[in-house]
Amino acid sequence: MSHTLADFDFSLPPELVAQHPTPERSGSRLLDGRGATPVDCVFRDLPDLLQAGDLLVFNDTRVIKARLLGEKTGTGGAVEALVERVLPDTSTCQHEVWAHLRASKSPRPGTVLRFRGAASAGVDADIDAGFDAEVLGRCGPEDALFHLRFPSDPFALLAAHGHVPLPPYITHEDSADDERRYQTVFAAKPGAVAAPTAALHFDAAVLADLDARGVRRAAVTLHVGAGTFQPVRAQNLAEHRMHSEYFEVCADTVAAIAATRAAGGRIVAVGTTTLRALESVARSHGAALAPMSGETDIFITPGFEFRVVDVLLTNFHLPKSTLMMLVSAFAGHAHVMALYRHAVESRYRFFSYGDAMLLQRQG
């Protein structure tokens, strides 16, 4: 059956969009949607729902403080930047980034932007003039991004002057609590501008319980881009162009998946980003996975053939989003829509700071 954009819509009361995380990471709710009847749980129940020999695969990306506030040095016009990607330093590329820019007038190449420092951003500091960045030109798909050169290491400058890049549906300004909670407890490799949200629920106690029960762990890296919030506008899904993100699947994770398969265990993807990384490798190498890194623009819709992931842990996603299409492809469109109706009726909390759901691959 072919689907159109309208098939992935649902009515969501605005008050169900979580604006803040639960006081405890593992205190969020968990909807076990693997069977015909949904079961309401708490996230700390997850170890009870898995089996010894299962392999949990996490995304170990680290969210950078990618949002910068400032102005054009020539005119004083306000500018807001969201750094999408920090480019690797080479002999010809030093301290450069790709970024989304919001300004009353698009800055031309050669324009210098002054990004305000901590004092101007409302943080108690004596004097912090921020830093200047030069606009080198347009870049990215359809020239939607701006190529900027920073004066020194972008990661250090963002850590010192940036804001947590909270999603557009979270309405408060970022705080110290967001800096801590919009980050997984095992975040390792900086580069994401959005959190792998299904993993936000894990804390030390849940991880220890999983270890004690013989559930193994592995990691991939996928640096989540702002495109994860990009709306789908085409009614014909084949016309939608997916954003591209950098990912890595290392040899140790490939070996752990092979060993789990050989022992009869299940591959449990923690989040849609982990699933996209693993299935991107399978798309290139088939069922015999191999270590891989590079760009992925994989777009998963109903009818997709999954080759790696057996169980998916995920948060609740935006109506008509690519992630609604992904989970519908994984667990069945009718089943997923029924689970979402149950979640709304049961007052689950939605999106990045919201609750989680456990799904079984259909078929």
Buried (B, 14 or more C-beta within 10 A) or exposed (E): EEBEBEBBEBEBEEEBBBBEBBEEBBEBBBBBBBEEEBEBBBBBBBBEBBEEBBBBBBBBBBBBBBBBBBBBEEEEBEBBBBBBBBBEEEEEEEBBBBBBBEBEEEBEEEBEBBBBBBBBBEEEEEEBEBBBBBBBEBBBEEEBBBBBBBEEEBBEBBEEBBBBBBBEBBEEEBBEEBEEBBBBBBBEBBBBBBBBBBBBBBBEEBBEBBEEBEBBBBBBBBBBBBBBBBEBEEEEBEEBEBBBBBBBBBEEBBEBBEBBBEEEBBBBBBBBBBBBBBBBBBBEBEEEBEBBBEEBEBBBBBEBEBBBBBBBBBBBBBBBBBBBBBBBBBBBBEBBBBBBEBBBEEEBBBBBBBBBBBBBBBE
